[in-house]
Amino acid sequence: MNSLNNEVMMILGLQLTVGLPEIIICELGALILGFTIHFFWNSKKDLDLKQPEQNTGISDNDNWKLKYYNDMDMQERAQQQLRDRLSQTQETEQILTTAGSATTASMSRDLLAGRRAEVDVLNDFAERARAAGAPARLIEVSVLALNVHNRRVLGAANAQRPK
């Protein structure tokens, strides 16, 4: 039998001698290969390859975008309202401080004569509105514009008086 094995080995041209280290290395390689194949197959089974559902509703990102754009639109409207109020106030100031206009001339005469001017009446009205809790911003702006005008008129009148 031994000779038969030797003859078969010679015919095939193989004469292998496998020692203990080679056996351990081959078993470790087989073990690693087995674990790799096992985890590869299990990971493929765990993947959910379903098609994503078509949502008919609005996603969270779209809700955020809608909220952002709505807030921006509200801010733009508020800014436009403030710009409109500013332009109205500037027009009022321009009318009230224009030299030679009928409104300015009557206020100047009252102020120079020492009579109670419209600014005092408006100031009283604004104080009563503030006390009642009502908004009186335009009246307050008018009072400020009139005070500026009165200072200019008094300053001009004092400069013209002989010393």
Sequence and secondary structure as in RCSB ss.txt:
>XXXX:A:sequence
MNSLNNEVMMILGLQLTVGLPEIIICELGALILGFTIHFFWNSKKDLDLKQPEQNTGISDNDNWKLKYYNDMDMQ
ERAQQQLRDRLSQTQETEQILTTAGSATTASMSRDLLAGRRAEVDVLNDFAERARAAGAPARLIEVSVLALNVHN
RRVLGAANAQRPK
>XXXX:A:secstr
 HHHHHHHHHHHT      HHHHHHHHHHHHHHHHHHHHHHHHHHHS         S  HHHHHHHHHHHHHHHH
HHHHHHHHHHHHHHHHHHHHHH TT HHHHHHHHHHHHT   HHHHHHHHHHHHHHHT   HHHHHHHHHHHHHH
HHHHHHHHHHS  
